[in-house]
Structures are given as C-alpha cells and as structure tokens.
C-alpha cells in the first residue's frame, strides 16, 4: 500500500483509498498524494476538493483508479 501511495506522489497519479474517519465511518476517497510524513499523508482529496491529511493507519486499502473503457 505504501508503494502505491509513493507512486501517486512521484507520478502525480490519482489513487482510490478506503479510509476510517474520526467518527469510525468507512469512506471512499480519490486522492493525489502531495507528501508523506511519518504516519500521515497530505493529499488533495477530489471528494472534498481540498488538501486533507490522512493517518496512514486509518487507510484500509489503496489502489489505482480503474480507467473506464467504452464501446
């Protein structure tokens, strides 16, 4: 998972994460990682349209965005 987040930072790629927020709700976010420090990630969140901070231990999974293929 850290490898995917590092690649997002390095290549400025969007990634999808599943995250547990402060209220213990699981949320799905599309982010672009800006910086990784100790146990937090600073990223642009496309859902909130703001730069947000995510605790790494609260990220349940991370993966690349699937590109849609149309017929």
Secondary structure as GFF3:
##gff-version 3
##sequence-region A 1 71
A	DSSP	alpha_helix	2	11	.	.	.	ID=ss1
A	DSSP	beta_strand	15	20	.	.	.	ID=ss2
A	DSSP	beta_strand	26	37	.	.	.	ID=ss3
A	DSSP	beta_strand	40	45	.	.	.	ID=ss4
A	DSSP	beta_strand	50	55	.	.	.	ID=ss5
A	DSSP	three_ten_helix	56	58	.	.	.	ID=ss6
A	DSSP	beta_strand	59	64	.	.	.	ID=ss7
###
